[in-house]
């Protein structure tokens, strides 16, 4: 190998770096799931800013139709888009065979049409409704966080 012969069947020893492949002694705490954040926010145990930071990086499950884009409910005071914190929550609402797509909360805020709100976990115990005004505030918060 590389200019010299090795006997057949010889194995090379590769020293392992200290700590490589081992669990850290003090693991970083993982952030709460979006479901946990919804529960904490709706019960007053979490601030709006903390919720938005978790929401921005979390996966959001959205039902979809045959055409690309969000499915909106127009039988409400303002049009809202149903979204879910888990696939289980989405299936409870839309059925086992329903179509869906997954995006991050930050992408929701970026892609949501102007004038629309959204509902998280419509059939869940801790349903959250964000009207269009709340979405605008979330956009403002995201912009301040990104651009200062």
N, C-alpha and C positions, 0 to 999 in steps of 0.2 A: 504494500500500500504506500503510495507516494514515494516511490524510489527504493523501497526495500521490500523484501518478501517476508511474509509472516507464515509460520507453519499452519497447515490446515487445521481448523477447529480452534485456533487461538482466539481468545476473547480479549478485547481491550478493556482496561479499567478506566472509567471516567469518574473522577472524584466528584462527589455531590457537594454543592455549595451549602454552607450552613443555613439552615432555615428553609431551603428550597424544598417545596413539596410537603412541608410540615404546617400544621395549624399554628397560627400565631398564639402566643401566650395570652394576649389580651385582645380578643377580636373586637373589631369596630362594631358598635351597635347598629343594627340595620334599621332604616327608617320604617315608620309604620306603613302598613299597606294602605291603599286608597280606601278600602272598606273601613279600616280602623280609623283613618283620618275623618271620614264622613261621620262615623259614630261619635268621635271626639268633638268634632266641630258642632254637630247638631245638639250635643248635650252641654256645650259651653266649655268643654275641657281643652279646646285648642283655639288659638287666635286665627283670624282670617288670613294673616300673612303666612303663618305656618301651614295652614291648609293649602293655600295657593302654591307654596313651594313644593309640597308633596304632590298636589294635583298635576303640576307642570311636568313632573318626571314620571308619572304613573301611566300605566296602560289603561285606556278607556275602550270599552267594547260598544260598538255602534251597530244597530240593526241596519240592513241595507236592502234595497229593492233590486230591480233588474238594471236600473241605471246607476252610474256612479254618483256618489254624494250622500248627504245626510237625508234621512227620512224625517220629515217634520210633521208635528201634530198641529192642525189648524183649528181644532175644536176647543181651543183654550182662549183666554183673554188676549194673550199675545202668542204668536207661534213659538213653539218650543220643540226641541229635538231630544228624544229619549236617548240616554246613554247609561252605561252600566259599569260598575266597578269590577265585576267578575263575569266570566262566561256563564256561570250558574245563575246569576241575577238576570242576565239577558235571556237565557233559556226559559226562566220562570215567566218572563213577560211575553216573549215572542214564540216560544215553542222550541222543541228539540231540534227540528230540522231547519230552523231559520238561518238565513244568510246574515253574515256580519262582517265587519272589518275592525281592525284594532289600530288605534293611533294613541299618541301621548296627549296628556292634558294640554301641553303647550301647543300642539298642533290643532287641538280643538279651538283654543283661543284664537289662533292664527287663521283658521279656515272657516269659522262660524260666520254665516252671512249676517250682515248688519241688520239689526232689528229683531233678531232671533235670540231666544234664551235656550236653556237646556235643563233637563231634569235628570238627576243621577238616581239610579235605582228606583224607578217608578213604583215597582211592586214591593220594594224593600221596607224594612222596619224603620229605617232612617232616611227616607226620601228627601232629597234636596232639590229645590227649584231655584234656578238662577234666571231672573228675567233679563231682558235686553240691557237694562241699566246696570245690573250687577255684572254682566259680561263686559260692558264698557269699562267698569271699574277694574275688572281683572286684566283687561288689556292695558290700561294705564299702569297698573302695578307691575305687569311684566315689562313694559317699556322702561319704567323707572329702574327696575332691577337690572335690565340689560345695559341701558345707556346712561344711567345715573341721574 
